[in-house]
Amino acid sequence: MKRQKNLKPPIDVVGSSTLSESGVPSEEHAKRSRRIPAAAIAARLVQAVRDGGADDMIFIARSENQAEEVSISFKQFMPETQVILLPPWDCLPYDRIQPSRESMGRRATALLALAKAANSRARLVVMSPEAALQRFLPGDAVAKAFTSLATGDRVDVEAFCDRLQTYGYLMDDRVDEPGEFALLGQGIEVFPSAAPHPYRILIERGVVDSIRSYNPVSQRTDESFENIMLAPSTELLECSSAPAGPKEAQCMEMQMVGAGYKLNTIFELLPHARIAVEPAVEERFDAAIALINDARRMRDRQQGRKPTSERFYLDRPTLDKHLAKRRMKLDLQGLSPTPDFIVEVNPSKAMGNFIAEQIQGGRRVALAGPAVDLDRMVKTLQRHLTLDVGHAESWASALGAEPATLASLNVDIDDGFVDDKAALAVVTAADGFGTRLNPGDHEARSLVQEPELRIGDVVLHEDHGIAVLRDLETVEVEGMVTDTVRLEYNGGATLLAPVEEFGRIWRYGADEEAVTLDRLKGDGWAKRRAQLDMEIAEAAEQLVRLAAERDRTGARALKPPRIPYARFAGRFPYPETADQAEAIAAVIDDLSSGKAMNRLICGDVGFGKTEVALRAAAVVALNGCQVAVVAPTTVLARQHYDTFSRRFEGTEVSVALLSRVVSEGESRKVKAGLADGSLRVVVGTQAIAAKDVTFADLGLLVIDEEHRFGVKLKQTLRGLGQKLHVLSMSATPIPRTLAAAMVGVQEASLLSTPPARRRPVRTELAPFDRASVKTALIREHRRAGQSFCVVPRIEDIEPTLAELRKLLPELSVLVAHGDMNTAEMDDAIVNFGNGDGDILLSTNIIENGLDVPRANTIVVFRADRFGMAQLHQLRGRVGRGRVQGLAYLLTEAGKDIAPQTRSRLSTLLAFDRLGSGLAISARDLDLRGAGDLVGEEQAGHMKLIGLSLYQRLLARAVDKVRGKNATSTFETEIELQFSGTLPFDYVPEAVVRLNLYSRLQRFETLAEIDAFAEELEDRFGKPPPEATMLIDFARLKLAAVKAGISKIGAGPVAIAIEFTTPGSKSYSRLAQRTDCVRRDGRLIFKLATQPGPERIAAVHGLVLDALESAHPA
């Protein structure tokens, strides 16, 4: 039930979103709407634009999402017409949280296009009510802020960077978001604020040599470009008068008003354009203007001044004046959506019957979709229809086709429609085949990637213990300049570690104040390390034994029944992400393997974990076995029960709920059904683990939010059935689960693709302020949304409720906390989810799984009392659609918070991107430790040595127990006087150099080093000799380990080599050389060399000679 979406659809809408097209769509598209589809509105706009001649047309859609969908559909129908989408800011009016750089870049790009004189062809300009109300800078001011760059251009790098910063770009050491740039040794990396990807610009002798796009995750380049245009990342451009004062600088509106420009409106910029509006836009204008007025008045009160008049947004009289002059009626009569064929028992037959009815009624029928889907549609329909299928070259051809004919049309739109006036029905591939697979920017990721080292981090040197990384220092050795790191130990003792030792330095992860540093020459670390090695070996043996027992036990092989499973999957109303598709395939493979599944589905809040569980449940239940789904709270269990019930409706599978909110009579009935096998799927809380609950044939256990359950309870749940398949799900898995998955003892699937066009939740950390809380909550109410208010303790509920009622008497507040009657609490939360109430005041009981589509603001009181995983889960309750989500983390007013607490809260601000749950879990792993992997305690070995080194040591120990060829535990000691470096003028950023060194020294295969060399040239340009030497040295070190060489020393007149096993084949081969002398177990070669490439090449030649005997061809 998947279809492949074109990776590069032929859409060129100026100002369109740079957010991911892939993934789960927003909630508003979850259910088939009976509203007029965006494509149908676009079809009527095509005719209106054609009828208007050369005059531009403005179309005001009911929402930003609708504006973008109409724009894209119109461009599909009429590709020769320029379509300009003017987006609004992605923040609330007069907010302390300013618009994102991406939002302002998109607006600037649209304004630049609008400012250019139109040719003889009309343009379509599309926007939401919020965008129509905003004023903006004159076109000439916006145009000056754009920066063009082409290969062959001369560039003053310093002046270019200054210009970028002037126009809102942020200089960073790693570029991965719109509006950021970084300096390279031979160029610049920049992510244009309105572009879908960043660019790497290499500069040779002041001239642009190449411009290439690259993937910000892998850092590898994709395509080459002759030129690019960089939009500004701010709308606050160079001021023509004094800027606003410090208080005014808190919001963008007042800064722009104070900048001295005469601000324009869209209606003044396009004085002759006709204006069409979608139904319900007037109500949206009223709501937006009310929100603006409220925000301005509250801001005036906060600033302690008299009420001011509106100077940035249009007021209602001015808006009405503009609309009255040029408003035209857009006829939308006779438009309706096509039926939702996918919910029928036989979707393709239902689609065929609909098409036959339309043709019998004299209508033309167009099959719309990409070429690959059209072929499939035609073949499917030929099983049900005997009609000939023609081909329409364009939308105009489809409209002009003969009545009662069927034709294919290569346009990629999502929703079909019927147009009675045009006697035309459009049926899309999505209508017939359901959801499509959207691969997006799929990039394979590991569960935990190596964290970057930074100056000031607490680190662990494998030989010397815990220290603080104080600096990356450049030193000169015998005329050669190289990098070292300065490590500070207990008592202020310092160690300069050379590049060759960087692979033995690991980020420890804890804050400096929270650890005790080792003594540089003490024996404390050596003793701890010896004990640790022994305990890790024991832990590895036990983990492998548990995994082997699971494999030996086996489980029933369950394969999905083809037709029932396909029908079940087809009812999924969202596009599958590539990650979801891989996870579902992996789960099906597990279930059909004959071995007991033990898989972790790790994905951020709202990334589609539940659908993976549903597919697993369908495979098992449709095979006649039972499924138990366990959730940590009654609310989440109830929500899952509703979801599973809807999806299994119309099948032979029965679904029941078991928790403390279920009546005694109903509970007895459910337990009886589970015992006799008549009930296939049960959703519940830990009540499922009660002694009086038995299963006739339990085949699958699903544990949602596994980090909320204790080890003993999970072991009890796993004992509910023999040969049981287990699927665990979490956005922030506990360290024990994460570590087990990292070393391959438990299988894991990572869902990292964000939902389609979903925005990251904007997060602010600030002291409590009544006016700010009131402003945030009233604004959410004004934009027809709901808000969460969360307190850390039940005793905080009553005083906070009194405060909210005093501040906001006009808003309704629902309350939920653990001391309430369970049914009463569940009702409050479920009712809120169904749209009742403006505010839900609760404890963190709402942190898991709760899905409230209209909730876009959350205020967390005393955020310092919550854990990171809790705060991340709470933040995930809002912004689940296209509306910008806002999270306010409030601390106690007038009181400082502890540095460690601030560090924890700052992690939430740093990881505010989509998919950051796993990064937060890894950070939590750093702070808490992984715990005893196979036992009860949470404080374990990982706490002693940090996440990164623990992962490496445990993986090696597991490999050793499994009999795999684990990497040698020794490292060759090599002294060549100079081993290469990354010069400052090649990689200027110290942090980047530090982490490049660290990565290179950890590689364990030649392929990894070769790939690193390619990446280095790709990112920074052709490497200088010193960098080439550094890579050659890494290759030498790897070869020496493979040859069994323990030590290499080289000077001006000779090279000395020691082997771990004197007398080995490698030793004997080299000893036979005529230039070799044996001395005290060493082999001395009389080879005169100079430090640098010559010496490395000579040593490498000897090592390769030794390898030939150790590993003959």
N, C-alpha and C positions, 0 to 999 in steps of 0.2 A: 504493500500500500504506500509505496514511496515513489517519488519521481525526482529526477535530478534537475535542479534548477540551473539555468545558464550561469556560468561563473561570471561572465561579463555581459549582462543584458544591455541591449542597445538603447540605453537611457541616458540622456544628457540634460538633466534638469538643473539649471543654475541655482545654487543655494540649497541643494538637497542634502540630506543628513549623511554624515560620515560614519554613523553608528552601524554596527554589524547588521547585515540583512539576514544572517543565519540564526537559527535557534527557535525557541518557543516564542510565539507572538504574544502580544499583550493580552490581558484578560478580556478586554473589550471584544476581542475576536474569538474568544473561546467558543462561544455558541453562535450558531448561525443567526444573523440578525435579519429581521424583516424590513429593515431600512433599505432605502434605495442604494444599491452598491455604488461605490466611488466610480467604477468603470462606466456605469450607466450615466452618471452625471457628466463624466468626461465626454461621453459620446454626444450628449446634447450641447455641451460647450463647443465641440468641434463645429457643429452647424452654426452656432451663434457667432463664432470667430469668423467663419467664412462669410456669413451674411454681413458682417461689419466692415468689410473692405480692409483698408489700411489702418484703421483705428485700433489701438491697443485695447485689451479687455482686462479688467480686474475682477477676479472671482474671490469672494470671501467665504471660506468653508466654515463649518461649525466648530472645528477643532484643528489643532496643528497636525494631528495624525491624518485626519480626513484631507487636509490641504495637500499633504505629501502624496497620499494615495491618488487623489484626483490628478495631481501634476504628472505622476509617473504614467498613469493610464492614458492621459491626454497625449503625452509624448509618444506612446505606443501607437495611438490612432493617427496622429498627425505629426510625424517626425520632422517635417520641414519647418515647423513653427517653433520659434524660441519660446521656451517655458521658463519663467523665473519664479522660484519659490522664495518668498520673503519670510524667514522664520522670526519668531519673537525671542526675547531673552529667555534663558532657561532658569530664571530665578523669579521670585515674587516681587511685586512693586516695592520700591523703597526699602529693599532688604539689605541687611549687613552682608549676606552671602551674595557676592557679585556674580554677574553672568560668567559662564565658562569661556575660555579662549576659543573653543570650538564654536560655540554659539555666536560669538561676535565676529569670528572669521567668516562664517556662513552668511551672516547679515551683510558684511562688507562686500562679499563677492556678489550677492544679489544687488546691492545698491550700485556697485560699479557697472553692472550690466544694465541697470535701469537708467543710469546717468548717460550712457552712450546713446547717441541719436539712433532711432530705429530706422531700418531701411523701409522699403515700400511694403514689406510684409508685416502684418499685425503680430503683436506678441501677446501671450497670455501670462498675466501676473497673478499668482495664487498666494493667499495668506489666510491666517486665522484672525478672529476678531482682536485678539491680544496684539498681534503684529500690526494690524491696521491702526491701532490707537497710539503706537509709539512714534515719536518724532526722531529724526536722525540728522546727522551732519550733511552739509551740502555735498553734492557729488564730486566737485573738484577737490574738496578736502579729503574725501575718501580715496579718490584716485591717486593722490600724492602718496598715500600710505602703502600702496602696493609696491612690491619689489620684484622685478623680473631678473632672471638670471639665465644665461645661455652658455653653452660650451664655446670657448674662445674669448669670452669676456675677461677683461682685466678686473681684478678684485683686490681692494685693500681690505684684508681680513678684519683688522681692528675696526675700521669704519663700518664694514658690513655688519659686524656683531653689534656695534653701537646702535645702528639703525634698527636691527631686529628688536633690541631691548626697548628702544624708543616707542616702537609700535606693539608693545605688549608681550613679546616673547620672553620666556623664562629660560635662563641658562642653567643647564643641569649636566651631570656627568654621564647620564644615560637618557636617551631620547625615546620615549614610548607613548607620549600623549600629544594631541594637537596643541600647537603653540609653544613647543619646547625646542631648544637647540643646544648643541654641544660642539666644542672645539676639538678637532683632531690634529694630529701632528702635521698632516698634509691636506687638511681641508676642514669641512664643517658638516655636521649632521643636523638636519632641520626637519621638523614635522609641521608643515604648513597648517594653519588653523582651520582651513576649509578643505583639506585634502584627506583622502582615505588612508594614506600611508606616508611614512617619512622618506626623506631623500638623503643620500650621501653624496656630498659634493667634494671631489678631489681637486686640489689646486696645485699646479706645478709652476713655480717661478712667477707667482702672481696672476696666473691665467687659469681659468676653469678648464680642467682637462676632461672631466666626465661628470655626469649627473645620473645617479641611479637610485631607483626606489629600493627599499629593503624591508625585510620582515623584522619588526621591533623585538620579537621573541627570540628568533634564531640569530638575528643580527646579520643574516646573509642577504646579499643583493638579489633583486628580481629582474627589473627591466632597466634599459638605458633610455635617457631622454635628451633631446637636443636643448630644450629650454623648459623652465618652470616659472610659475607666477606665485608669489607668496603674499597671501592676504594678511592684513594686520590682525593681531590677536586682541585688539582693544578698540573700542569706539571712542575712547578718550584720547584724541589725537592732539597734536601740538596746539597749545592754547594761544589764542590771539589776544588774550587779556589775562589778568592775574587769576590763578586757579582758586578754587573754593578753599575755605579754611579747613582746619583739621576735622572739625565735627562734620562738615558737609562731605568730607572725603570718604565717609563710611558707605555711601550709596552712589551708584553710578549716575542715577538721574540728576542729582544736584550737581555733581561734578560736570556733567555735560551742559547743564543750564548755565553754570558759571564759567564755561570755557570761552564765552564771548562770540560764538558763532550764532548765526540765525538758523535755527533748526527747521528742517522741512518736514512735511507730511507726505505720505504716499499720494494723496489726492492732489497736492500742489505739484509734486514731481511729474505726475501724469495728468495734466489738466484736461485732456481731451478723451481720456480712456472711458469707455462705458463700464458700468459697475453692475455685476450680478452677485446676488447673495443666496446662500443656501437657506432653506427653511430652518427655523430655530436659531438663526444667527442673532436676531434682535434680543432674545433672552440672554444669549452669551455676551452681547455688548453690555447689557444692563448689569450682569453679574461682574464683568471685568471692571466696569467703571466704578461700581460700588466698592469693589476690592481696592482699587487705586485710591479712591477718596478716603476710605478707612485707614489705609496704610499711611497716607500723607498726614492725616489728622493725628494719628498716633505718633508719627515721627515728630511732628511739631510739638506735641506735648512732651516727648522725651527730650527734645532740645530746649524746652522751657521757653517757647516763643508763642506769639499769637498765631492763629490759623492763617495759613498762606493759601494763595490761589494756585491752581494747577498750571504749571508752565512746561511740563515735559509731555504729558499724555493729552490726547484730545478729550475735551469734555463733551457731554451729550449734545448741547446746542450746535457746537462746531461740527461734530460728526454728522448730525442730521442735515445740516446745511450742505455739506459736501455730497451726501448720499442723495438728497432730494434733486440735485441738479442733473445727475447723470445715471441714476439708478434705472436699470432695465429689468423686465420680468424674464426670468429664465424658466421656460416651460418644462416642468418635470412630470407632467401628467402622462399616464400610460406606461410608466416604468415600474417594473417589479423584479425581485430577485428570482432566479431559477430555484426549483425545489432542491432540497438537500438529499441528493440521491444516495449518499454514502451511508445513511442510517437505515436504508432499506435492506431487506434480506439479500436481494441480488442487485447491487448498485448498477452494474452495467446494463442489466435488463430494464431497470427503472429509467435509466438515462435513454435507452433506445426507445422505450415506450413514449417518453416525453417528446423526443425528437419526431417520432412518427405522428404524434398528435399535432405538433406545431406545423408540420408540412401538410397534413390533411386540412388544417385550418388556413392554408394559403400563405403561411409565413416563410420567409427565408430563414435558414438556420446556419450559423457560423460556428464551427468548432475552433476554439481559440486556445493557443498554447505554443510552446517552443516546438521546433521540428521533431525532436525525439518523442515528445508526448503526443503530437498529432498522429504520428505513425501508429502508436499504441492505441489511441482512441479509435482510429479508423478500423484497425484489425479487430478490436473488441466489438465495435458496433456492427461489423459485417456478420457477426454470429447471430445478431438479432434483427438486422434490417437488410433489405435487398436493394437499397438505394445507391445510386452512383454518388461519389463524393468528388466534387470539383475542387478548385483551388482559387482563392481570392488573393490577388497580389497586394491589396491594400484595404484599409477600412472603407474607402470610397467604393472599391469594387464589391465589397460585401454588401454595402447598402444598395448598390445598383444591380445586384444579381436578380435573375428571374425569380418570380414568386414560386414558392413550394419547391425550392432546391436546397441542397446541402453542400456546403463548401468548407474547406479548411482555411484558417487564417493564422499566419505566424505572428501572433502577438501574445506576450506573456502577461496575462492579467489573472487575478486570483478568483474573482467571483463573476459568475454568469448572470445574465439579466434578460428580460423580455421587454422589447420596445414596441408597444401596440401601434404607435403612430408610424413607425418605420416598417411595420410588419416584419419584424426581425427578432429572432431569439439567438442569444450568444451562450454557448455551453462551453465551459472551460475544463481543462484537464483536472483541476482541483475539484470541480463539481462531481466528476465521475470516479476519480481515483483517490480522493481524500488528500491527506497531507503529503507534502513533498519533502525530500531530504535536502536540507540546505547545508552544504559542507562548510561554507564560510572560510575563514582563515584558520583551517584546522592545523594545529601544530601539536605533535605528540609531546606530552609532558610527563615527567616522572612525578611520583607522589611528593617527594621533597627534593627540590633542587638545592645545590650547594649555596648556602647564604654568602653574600658578599662580605669581605673583610673591609672594615673602615678604621680610620685613625681613632683611637680611644676605645676600641673594642677590647673586651677581655678575651684572651686567646689561650690556647694550650699548645705548648711545644712538646712533641712526643718525647724528647730527651730530657727536658728541664722543667716541665710542669706548667702551672697556671701563671700568666703574666698579663700585663696590659700592653697593647700595641701602641706605642707612643708616637712613632713617626716613620715615614719612609725617607731614608737619608741616602744621599749620593756620596760615595767615597772614591778616592783615587788609589788604585793599587798598581805600583810599578808602571805608572804612566797611563793606566787604563781606568776609565771612569765606570763605576757600576753602582747598582742600587743595593741597599741593605735595609732591614727593618730593625728599629730599636725597640727591644722588649724590656719592660721594667718589672722587676721582681720585688719580693718582700724586702723592706728596708731600703728601697731605692736603688738596689743593684741593677745594672743594665747589661744587656747582651746585644751585640750587633750580629744579626743572623744574615748570612749571605743568600743570594738568590737560590743557590742549590738547596737550601734548607726550607724554602718556602712551602714545599710539599709536606713538611712535617709540622706546620703551624696551622691550627684549626680554630675557627671561631668557637668560643666556649658558650657564648649566648647570654650569660647572666650579666647584670649590671655590676660595675666595679665595686660599689658600696656593699653589694650583697655577697661577695666572695672573699676568701682569704688567699692571698697570693702565696705561691711557693717561694722557698729560699733558693737562690740560684745554685748554691753549692751544697745544699742539704740533701739528705737521703729520704726525706718524706715522700717525694713523688715516686722515686724508684720503688719503694716498698708498696705504695698504693697500686702502681702499675702492674707489678708482679702478681699481686692478689687479684687484681681486676682481670688480667689475662686468663687466669685459672677459672674465675667465675663466669666469664663470657663463654669460655669453652664448654662449661657445664650447661649454661643456658642454651647454647646452640644445640647440644646433644638432646636436651629435653624438647626443644621446639621441633626439631627434625623427627624425633620419636612420635610426638603427637600427630604431626602431619602424616607420617607413615601409617600410623594406626588408622587414621581417617581413610587413607587410600586403600588399606587392606580391607576395611569394613565394607567399602563399596556402598552403592545405593541403586535404587531402581532407575533404569534408563528411561527417561520420559521425553518423547519427541512431540512437537506441536502437531495436532491434527490439522491438516492443510486448510480445509474450507472453514471450519469454525474459528480457527485461530486467525486466518486472514480477515474474516469478518470482524472479529474482535479488534484487531490492530487497526483496521480501516476506520473504526469509530473514534480513533484518537484525533481530536480536533486541532492539533498543533503540528507544525512541521517538525520532523525529527532533526536534531542536530547530528553532525557526524559522530560526536562523542556518544550520544544516546544510541545511535545505530550500532556502534561498536560494542557498547555495553550490553545491549539487548542480544546481539549475536553471541557474545561471550557467555552470557547467562544461559542461552539455549544450548550452546555447546556443553557447558557444565552439566546441565540437567540431563542431556542425552549421552553423557560420557560413561555412565555406569559407576562413577565415583561420586561420593558425597560432595556437593558444592559447598564451599566456604568462601564467599566473595563479599568484598566491601565495595559498595558504590559510594564514592566520595565526590560530592558535587556541592557547589554553593547553593545558598537559599534560592529556590525558585528556578533551578537549572534543569529540572525534569527528572529527579530521582524517582518520584512516585510512578511515572510511566514505566520505568524499568521494572519496578516491583509488580505492577499490573500485568506486564507481559509474562513475567515469571509465574505469577499466580494463575494466569490463563492457561499456560502450558500444563501446569500440574493439575488444576481443577478440571480442565477439559479432558484429561486422561483418567478422571475418576478418583483422584486422590484429594486429600484435604489440605487446606492452606490456613496457617495461623499468622495474622499480621498483628504485631505488638507495637503499641505507641506509648510514650511515657506519660501522657496526660489524657484525661477523659475527653477533653475538648478536641485534641488532635485525633484520638480514636474515633470520635463521632464524625469528624470531617472526613477521615479516611473511609469510614463506613458509608457515608453518602457517596463518595467518589467511586468506591468499588461496587456499590449497589447500582449506580447509574450505568457503569460500564458492563456489568454482567446481566443487566436487564434484557429480557428476551432470549437468554440462553437457559440451559438446563441447570446452571450453577446457582445455588442459593447462598445468600450472604446474610450474616447475623452479627449483632453487636453484643459484646460481653464486657461490662464494666460496672462500677458501683452505681451508676445512674440507671441501670436497667432494673426493672421491678423483679421481685423474687420469683414470681410466676414465669415471667419471660425468661429469666436466667435459667430456671429449671428446664424449660423447654429447649433452650439453646444447648445446654449441657447434654440433654438426652439426644438431641440431633447429632452432636459431635460424637457421642458414644456409639450410636448405631450407624453412623456414616451417612445419614440422610442430609446432613448439613455439610457443604463443601468448604465454604470460606467463612472464617470467623475473624472479626476485627475487634481488638480490645486492648485493655491495659494489662498490667501484671496480673490481673484477675485470671488470665488464661493459665497462669502457672499454679493456680490453686490445686490442692490435693484431690478435690472432687471433680476435676476436669480431666476427662480421658478422651482419647481420639481413637476412632476405628481404624483409620489409615492415614496418618499425618505424613505428608510428603515434603512440605516446604514450610519453613519458619522465616518470616520477614521481621527483622528488628529495625524499626525506624528510630532515628536519633539515638544510635547505640551508645553515644557518649553519656546519655542520661541514665543508663542502667548500670548497676553494680556487677562485679564479676560473678558473684554467687548466683544472682538472679539469672544472668545470661547462661550460666552452666545449667541451672534448673530448666530453663526454657529449652536448651539444646537436648535435654533428656526427655522431652515430651514424646519423642518418637524414635524408633530405631532407623538407622540408615537415613538420617534426616538431611535434606538439603537446607542450607542456611544462607540467607541474603541479608547483610547488614547495610544500613544506610546512615550517612552523616555528612553534614557540611563541615564540621570541625571534630574529626574523630579524636578519641582520647589517645595520648601518647603510646600506650601499650598496643592498641590496634594499629596505629600508624606505623610503628616500628616493625611489627610482625608482617605487615603488608610490604614494607620497604625491602625486607630481606627475602621475600618470596615465600614465606611460610603460609601466608594467607593471600589468595588472589585478590586483585584490586582493579577496579575500573574508575577512571577519573573523568568526570563531566566538567570540562573547562570552557565550553563554548557558551557565551552569554546569550540570554534571550534576545529575540529579534528587536533591535532598536531600543532596547531597554537602557535607560540611563543609570549610571552609578548614583547612589544616594549621596547628596551633598551633606557633609557632616561638619558640625561646629561644636567646639568645646569652649564653654564660657561659664562664668559664675552665674548663679541664679539672679534673675532680674524680672520683677513682676511685669513691667511694661513689655519686655521682650517676649515673655511667655504669652501674654495676652495678644500681642501682635501676631505671633506665629499661629495661634489657634484660631483667631478670628479670620485670618487670611485663608486658612485651609477651609473654613466654613464657607467663606465667600466664593471659593472656586468649586463649590459643591462637593467637597471632600470630607473625610473623617480623620480624626487624630487619635493617637494613643498617648496617654500620660502614664508613665511607669515609675513606681517608687520601690525602694529596696526592701521595705519591711511592711508587714500588715498594719502595724501601729502608725505608719505614716499615711494610711489611707484617709482617715477622718480629717486631720488637719489640712491635707492637700485638697480634699473634696470641698471643705469649707472655703478654702482660698479660691478654688476654681469657680465656685458659685458666686462668690463676691466679685471676682474679676469679670466673669462672663455669665451673667444671669440669663441671657437670652439663649444660651446653648444648653442642650440636654446632655447629661453625663450619666453613663452607665458604669457600674462598679463590679469588679471581679477580683476575688482573692481566695486563698486556700482555706480560710476559716468559715467561709459561707457554706450553706447547704450545697452539696455537689450539683444537684439538678438545677438549683437556682443560679449557681455560678455558670454552669454550661449554657443555660438559657440566655444569660446576659451576653456571653461571648458570641454564641451563635446568632443571636438577634442583631448584635453589632455587625457581624459579618454579613448579615442579610440587609444591612442598610439602616437599621434603627439606631438612633442616637448620634450625636455629633462627636462626643469624646468617650473613650473607654479608659477609665482610671483603674489600674490594676497593678499587681506585683509582676514579677517576671514569669508568671504562669502562662503568659501569652507568647513566650519567646519561641516556642517550637511549632512549626507547621501551619499556624493560623493564616488563613488566606482571606484577606479583606480587600477586594478590588479597589474600593474608593478611598482607602486609607493611604495618605501620602505624607503625613507629618507625624513624627514621634518625638516626644519630649521625655527625656530620662532624667529624673531628679536624683541627685546624689550619685552620679554616674561612677564616682570613685569607689563605690561599694559593690560594684558588679565586676565579674570576671570578663576577660576579653571575649571568650566564646559566647558568653551570655549577651554582651553588648552587640556583637556581630549578628547574633540571631535576632535580637530585638530590632536592630536596624533593618534587617531583612523583611520585617513585617510591612514596610512601606515602599512605595515606588515600584510596584510590581507590574505596572503598565507603562504607557508612554509618558504619563504625567511625572514631572520631576519630583522625586522623593526628597524629603528634608529630615535630618536627624539632629536634634539639639541635645548634646550631652552636658548637663548642668552640674556644677559643683557648688558647695556651700559658699554663699556670698561672704566676702571679707575674710576668708580663711585660706591659707596656703595648703596645698596637698603635697604629700610626700613625693620626693623625686622619683621613686620607683613606681608609684601610682601614676604620676604624670607620664612616665615612660610607657606604661601599659596603655593609658588612654591615647597617647600620641600614636601608638601602633594602629588604632582604629582610624585615625586621621590619615596616616600614611597609606594604609591598605584600604582606600575608599573606592577602589576600582571593582568592576564586576569580577566575580570569581576569586575574591581575596580570602575566602573562608579557610582554604587550605594553608595559605601563607600565615594567617593568624594562628592556626593550629600548630604550625611549625614553630612560630615564635613562642607559643605557649609551651611547646615541647622544650624549647631552650630554657624557659624560666622554671618549669616544674619538674622536668625529667620524665623519662618514659615509664618509670615504675618497673616492678618485677613483671616481666612479660608473661610469665606463666603462673603467677601467684596473685596475691591479694594486694600487696603494697604498691603505692604510687611513687615512692621515692626509691629509685634504683640506680643502676650503673650509669645511665645516660646523664644523671645529675652530676656524676663525678667527672666525666670527661667531655660533656657537650654532645650535641646531636650528631654533628658531622663525623667526628672520629668514631663515635659509637657505631654509627651506621656502617662505616668501613670495616671496623674490627669484627662486628657481629656477622656481616656478610661473608667475610673471609672464614670465620669460624664455622658458619653453616656450610659453606662450600667444602671445607676440610672434612666435616662429618659426613657429608654426602659423597665424598670421594672424588670430587671434581678437582681439576687442575687449578687449584687456588694460586693466586699470585704469590711469588716468593716473598717470604717475610723479611728478608734482609735487603738492604740498599747498598749499592756499590759506592764506596767513598772515593771521590775523584778530585784531584788537585792538579789543575793545569795552569795556575796563576791567573787565568782570565777565562770565564766561561760564557761570556756574552751578556748583553743587557738590552733593555728597551730604552733608547735615548729619550730624553725629555722632549726634544723637538720632533720626535716621531709619535709619542703618546704623551701629551702634556699633563693630563689629569693623573695625579698621584694615585687616587683610589682605583682608577681603571688599570694603571700599570700594576698595582699591587695584586689585583685579582687576576690579571692575565698571567703574572708569574705563578700565582698559586695554582691556577688551573693547569698550566703546563707541567708543573712538577708532580701533579697527581695522576697524569695519564699513565695507563698501564698497557697500551697497545700502540704499535707504530701507526695504525690507521687513525687513531685519535690525534697523534702529533701531526700527521700530514693534513688532517682536516683543520687543525688549529692554524697551521702555516697558511693554508688557503684563506681562512677567516681573517687572519692578521692582514694579509695583503688586500683582501676585499674591503676591510673596514678602514685601514689606515694608509693604504697605498704600498708601493714597492718597499720592502723592508731594507733598512740600511745594513751594512756588514755586521754590526754588533748584534742586531736582532736575528740575522741568519745564523750567527754563531750560537746564540742562545738556543735556537731550535735544534741545530746540529748537536749541541751538547745534550739536549734531552734525548735525542735518538741514540747517542752514544751510551748514555746511562742505561737506557732500556736494553740495548744489546749486551752491555756488560753484565747485567743481572741474568740475562738469558744464558750467557756463556759461563756463569758460575764464578765470576770475578768479584772479589770482595773489595779490592783497593787498587787504584791507579794513581800514580804520581808521575809528573813530567816536569823536566827542567830544560835548561838550554842545551845540555849535551846527552841526556839519556831519558828513557821512559821505564818506569818500574811497575810491574803488575803482580798482584797476589791473588791466588785462587782460594775459594772456600774449601776445595778438596785438592791439595797438591797431589799430582800423579794422575789426575783425570785425563781423558783424551785431549781436551782442549789445552791443558797444561803441557802434556807431552808434545803436542803438535808445535806449540810456540817454542818449546825448549830446544827443538831441533834446528831452529834458525841459526844461521852462521853469526848473526849479530847479537846473539843472546848469551848472557852469562847468568848462571844460577848463584844466588847468594842468600843464605838464611831463609830458604823457602820462597824467595822472590825471584822473578825473572827480570833481568835488567837488559834493556835493548839500547845499544849505542847508536841513538838517532838524534842528531842535533836539530832542534826546531826553535822557531820563534813563537812567542805567545800569540794566540789568535787562531785564525783559520788553518794555518799550516800545522800547528800542534794538534788541533782537534782532528784534522784529517789523518795525520800519522797515527794517532792513538786509535781512531776508528778503524783504520786499516788492520791493525793488530787484532782488535776485538773481532772483526769480521772473519779474520783468518782463524781465530780460535773457535768461532761459531761453526765454521765449515766442518770441523771434526766432531763438534758436539751434536750438530744436526746436519749430517751429510745429506746431499740432495738425493 
